[in-house]
Amino acid sequence: MQSFITLEMDEMEFKKPGLGTEHLVLDTIVDLPLPLSTRSSQAYPGRPFSKSPALSAQVDYYPDGGPAAWGVLFGATCAIFATLGIVNSWGVFQTYYQQNLLRDTKSSTIASIGSVQLAFVFFPGLFAGRLCDLGYYRQTLFIASLTLVGATAATAQCKEFWQLLLCQGFLTGLSCGMIFTPIPSVLSHWFKKRMSLAFGISTTGASIGGAAVSIGSSHLLERIGYQWTMRVIALTVFCLLAVANLVTIVPLASLRNCSWISPLQTLKRRLPPPKNPGPFFIWDDLRKPAFTVYIIACAINYLGLFTVFAYIDLSALAIGISPGFSFYLVAIVNGAACVGQILAGFMSDQIGAINVTVPMTVGCAAMTFFWPFATTKMWLIIIAIIYGFCNGAYVSLIPAPLVLMGEVNSAGRRTGIAGSTIALGAGCGLPIAGAIMQSAGGFKPAGYYSGSCIVVAAILQCVTKYLMRGTLRGKF
């Protein structure tokens, strides 16, 4: 007895001769989100579809796996490798510029290049996140990808401070920000139960990229020089972002005897943009105390969070460790961060993001306080491992509470506002630490300042949880 499928409005039905019309029950779950006209709030294995508004129904369906979701996650990881991987390798260039290209320039002035770069990774979040919510992420990704490749290639020709500030600071940071800040929002369209794990896996691109660029650059600078090193990095960025922009055609699933062939884009949102999006800038989230306290905590944290990252190799040189090994400290930090990101993502899905980020933030603070007192290679390695693990765990989970503070369709707006706020701390943190070191003549005062900022951030994270739940207990 054959059955055939008919579509009627928002309901998928099939008819069997002599049995009338019945709701269609899927034998297997489809990896791609179901068509808008067929998806409902009950689109799960063994449950029938029922009539419901298509737009609201989609929000209740999350693949949480399958070719489409894993393809998006892979594209996100490649994009983060190409963006935050460069940012996380700044310590190598800080040391190189200070010893070679900009040897007559103050360290705090050189640090402003990395600080501007880091700030602009987050600054455009307000615009990029909102554009993502409105359905324009693919266009933004393509334009920003071209700009990032061009800026990295142009950095190879820079010889003066202002040129490096423009290309490696402003243009590179801005391009990275337009690519990176909407990614958590895109992932939240595809993952719910595994959302934090997806965040953790995607941000391993930053750690792996930071380690690869740090080690690779340190060797290439010695062998082929500065200009060709930057050109190699530009080519690597081009290849990774080509994958992130990729669109392929693959078989995804079958419904009885009907094969579904559908486009799989490595970075795309799943839910459609709202029909009535309202004004471009919407500030309603700032009226929520928990949201406001949380983004302030993130901004304060970034005042001190990357001080060890940027200066650990310089502190190694100051105690007599060879330049050849000091470059590896940045790679060790990134390698430890990679482990922290994956484990933190898994734990966050079990016990809640804030319950993971608070102890990780405290760990970062402790290592920042201890770092200036390390006088041997072994102690610096230990600090690099613990600090990298805690830093990676915290950074990977920053978006998780933001996504949970409202609807998925507006997650880009919340992560964007948070990113633009974080930019204030990221832009000021390294220059302040550098100025403190310059005036005090040592690393200890900078460690005290940065560690104190991180402690304040940990306290404010606890306040955020209390405002959300009314208690410090439980999952959040």
N, C-alpha and C positions, 0 to 999 in steps of 0.2 A: 504494500500500500504506500503510495507516494504522497508526500506532503509538499505544499508550496507555501511561500512566504508572501504576505502582502503587508504594506505599510498603510496605516490610517492615522493621519494627524500625528500625535505624539506617542502613539501606541504601536508596538510591533506585535503582529498576530500571525498565527498560521492556522490553516483550516485543514481538517481531515474529512474526507467524504463520509458523510453519515454521522459525524461526531460534532458538527458545528464549529464554532470559533472558540479557540482557547488562547490563553496567554502563552507566549513563547518562553520556554525555560532553556537556558543555555546549559549545555553539558560541560563546556570548558569556558573559563574566563578569557576574554580577549585582551591581549597585551596593550593594544592601542585603546585610548578612550573611545567609547562607543559613539556613533553618530549622534549629533545633537537631537535629532528627531526621535531617537530610540532610547536615549539614556534617561534613567530615572533615579530617584533617591534610593531605590531598592535594587540597583544593578549589581547584584552579587551572585555567586554560584548558587543554583538551586532555588532562586527566588524569581518570581515573575516580574515582568515590567508592568508598571501601572502608569496611568496618565498623570502627568505633573508638568509644571513649567520646566522647559528644557534647561534654561540657564541656571535655575536654582538647583536642579537635580544633579548637574555635573559636579558641583562642589563636593557632593557626598561620595564620588567615585574617585579612588586613587589607585593607580596601577601598582605602586610600591614594588616594582620589579618588571621583568619582561624586556624584550628587545628595545622598545621605544624609550622606556624609563632609563635603562642602563646606557642607551646611546646618548641621551641627554646628559647623564652623569659623566660619561666619558668626555663629551665635548666640553663640559664645565671644567673638568680636571685639566684638559689641555689649555683652555683659556686662562685658568688661574696659574698654570705653569708659566705661560708666556707673560703674564702681568706681574703677579706677586712674586714669582720666581726672581724677576729682575730686582724688584724692590728689596727682597730679602737678602740679596747679594751686595747691597750697598756698602757694607763694611769693607769689602775688598777694594772698591773704588775709592772710598774715603782714604784708606792707607796709601793706595797708589798715587792719588792726586797730591797728598800731603808730602810724599817722598820724591815725586817726579814732576808731574805736569804743573802743579800749583804749589811748589815748595816754598814760595815766598808769601803765601797766603795763610792767614790764621786758620787753625783747625775748626773754630766755631763758624767761620765764614764758609769753609768748605762743607761743613755739616749742613748748612742751610740748603745746599743742593738736594741732599737726601731727604731733608725735612720737607722741603717743598714737594718733592716727588711723592713722599708718603702722604702728605696732606691732600694732594690732588687726586690720590687714589680714592679718597672718601668724599672730597668736596663736591664733585658733580653728582653725588648720589641723589640729591633732591630732584634733579632734572632727569637723570637716567632711570631712577626708580619709577617716577611718574610716567615717563615714556613707555616703560615696560608694561605698566598697568593698562595703558591705553592701546597696547598692541603693536608698538613700534620697535621692539627690541632687535629684531633681525636687521633692520636698516641701521640702527645705532651700532650694532656689533660690526657690521661690514665697514662702515665709515671709520669707526675707531680703530679697527684692525689695520686699515691702510695707513692711518695716521701714526700708529705705534711703530710699524715697520719703518716708515719714513723717518720718524724722530730718532730711532735707534741707529739707523744708518747715518743720519746727519751728525750724531754725537761723535762719530769717528773723525769728523773733520774739525771738531772743536779744539781750540788751543787756549782760549781765554776763559776766565771765570764766568763772565756774563753769557758767553755762548753755551757753556755747560749748564748754567742755570736755566736758560731758555729751553734747550733741547732735552737734556736729561732730567731736568727738574719739572718745568711746567708742561711741556708737550708730552713727555713720556708719562708723567703722573696723570694728566688729564685723560689721555687715551686709555690708560689702565683702569681708571675710575669708571669711564663710560662702559667698559667691557665688564668689569668685575662686580660693581655694586648691585646690578639687577640679578646676578646669578642666584643668590639665595631665594629670591622671589620665584624665579623660573623653576628651581628644584622643588619648591613647596607645592607646585602644581602637580608634581608627579609622585611625591613621597609624603606619607603621613605617619604611619607607624615607624618607618625607618628614616624619618626626616633628618634627625640629628646625625645619624650614621652617614646619610648622603652628604650632609654638610662636611662631616669629618673627612670622608673619602675625597671629596672634591678639593678641599684645602690642602690635601697632601701634595697637590700640584705645586703649591707655594713652597713647601719644604723641600720636595725633590728638586724643584727648579732652583731654589736658593742654593742647595748643596751642589747641584751640577754646575750652575753658573759660577759659583764661588771657586770650586776646584778647577773647573775648566779655564776660567779667566786667569787664575794665578799662574797656570802653566802656559797658556797662550801669550800672556803679556811678556813672558820671558823669551818665548821662542819666535813669535811672529810680530810682536809689537802691539801698541795700543790700537792703531787704526784698524788693522785686520782682525783684531780680537772683537772689536765692536761690530764689524761686518759679519763675522761668524755668528755673533749673538743675533743680529738682525735677520740673518737667514733662518736661524732656529726658530725665532719668533714667527716668521712668515709661515713656516711649515706647520707649526702648532695651531696658529690661528686659521690656517686653511682647513684644518680638520674641524675646528670649532664652527666654521661657516659651512661645513659640508652638508650636502643633501644627497641621499642615495635612495634607491628603490629596492626594497627587500620584502620577501613574503613574511607576513607577521602571524597570521592565525587562520584557522579554517572554521567555518560554521557548517557542520554537517558536510555536504559535498561541495560547498562553495568556497573557493580560495579567495582570501582578501589580500590584495596587493596595495600597499600604501606607502607614501613617502615617509622616510625617517630622517629627520633633521637632528644633527647632533646637539644643537642648542635651540630649543623653541619652547614657548609657553604652551600650555594645554588648554586652559580655560579661555573663553573669548573675552574681550574687553567689555566693560559695562556699556549698556546702550545709552545711559544718561550719565556720563562721567563727571559732570559738573565742572567747576573751574579747574585750571591746571594745578594751582596750588591749593591744597586743602589742609587746614591746620587743626582739625578737630582732635587729632591724636594728642596734641600738646595739652589739651584740657584734662587728660587722664594723668593723675599723679604718678602712677606706676611707670608709665611710658616716659614721662619727663625725667623722673629720677634715674631711670635706667640709662637713658642716653647721656645724661650728665655724668653718670658713673663711667661710661665708656670713654667720654672725652677726657676726664681726669686721669683715667688709667693710661691713656695714650700719651699723657705728659711725661710718663716715666717708663712705659712698658718696653720701649725699644732702645733705651740707653745702653744696656749690656750688649744688645745685638750690634749696635753701631761701633762700640768702643772696646769690645773684648780683645780684638786683635791688637789694637794700639796699647792696651794695658799689658799684653803679653810682650810686646817689644820693649816696653818700659822696664820690665824685670829681667831683660836679657835673653828672652826666647828668640830663636832665629826667625827671620821673616818667612822662610819657607814653611815653617810649621804654623805660624800665627794665622795664615790664611785658612788652615784646616779647622780652626776653632769655629769660624762662621759655618763651615760645612757640618761640623759636629752638632751645633745648635739646630741647624735645619734638619739633620737626620733624626735627632731626638724629637723634634717637633712633629715629624711625620708619624712617629709611633703614638705620640700624645693625641694627635688629631683623630686617629682611627679608634683608639680605646675610649677617648672622651665621647665620640659620637655614639658608640655602642652603649656606654654607661648612661648617657643622657636620655636615650630612648627608654631606659629602664627606670631611672630615678629622678629625671628632670634636669634641665639644662643649668639652672641656677645652683642646684645642689652639686653640680660638677664644677662650675666656673668659680665659685667662691674659694674652695680649697686650692684650685689651680692658681688663682690670683694671689692668694697668700703665699704659695710656693714661689711665684715670680718675685714677690716683694722680698722674701727671705734671701733669695739668690742675688737680688740687686743690692741688698745691704751687705752681703758677704763678699761679693765680687771684688771690691777694692782691696780687700785684705788677703787675696790669693797671691802668694809669692812664689809658687812653684808651678811647673807645668801640670802636674797631677791634679792640683787643686783647681786650676783653670778648666781642665777637662771635666772634672766632676761638676763644677758650676755650670759649664756649658751644657752638659747632658740634662741636669735637673731643670735648669732654666728653659732650655729648648722644649722639653717635654711639657712643662706647665704653660709656657707661652703658646705653643701650638694648640694645646687643648682649649685654652681660653679663646683664642682668636677664632678657632673653627666654630665655636658655639655662640658667638656674638649674635648672629641672626635668629637663633632658635626662639628665645623669648619674644622677640619682636613679631615673628610670624604668629605666635600664639596669642598675641594681644589684640587680635581683630580678625576680620575675614581674609581669606586667602587672596581674593581678587584685589585687595588693597595692600598686600604685603610689600609690594615694591615701593609704595609711598612711605611706609613706616621705616623700612630699611634705608630708604633714601634720606629721610630726615635724620635718622641716626648717623648715617655716613657723613652728611654735611656737618653735623655737630662734632663727630669724632675728628674731622679735619682740623678743627680749632686746636685740639690737643696735640694731634699729630704734627701740625705745622709749627707749634711752639716748643715741643718737647726737646728735640735734639739741639736746637740752638741755645736753649736755656742751659741744658746740661753742659754743652760745649763752653759756654761763657763762664759757667761756674768753675769748670776745670781750668780754664785759662786764667781766671782771677785768683783761684786758690792754689794753683800749681800742683794739682793732684786729682786723683779719681774719687777719693773718699767723700768730699762734699757733694759731688754729683750723685754718688750712690745713695747718700742720705736723702737728698731731694727726691730722686726718682722712686726710691723705695717707699717714701712717705706718701707720694701720690698714689701708688698702687694700693697701699693699705686703705686709704680713704675710699678708693673705688670698690674694694671688697666690702667695706661697711655699707656703701650705698646699694650694692647688689642685694645684700640682706634686707635692706629697707624696701627694695623693689618687690621682693618675694612677700614681705609682710603686707604691703599695700595690695598685692594681687590676691592673696589667700586669707589675710587676716591672722596668719600665724606663720611661724618660721618652720613648722613641721610640714611633712607631706611632700608630694611630688610637684615640682615646678622648675 
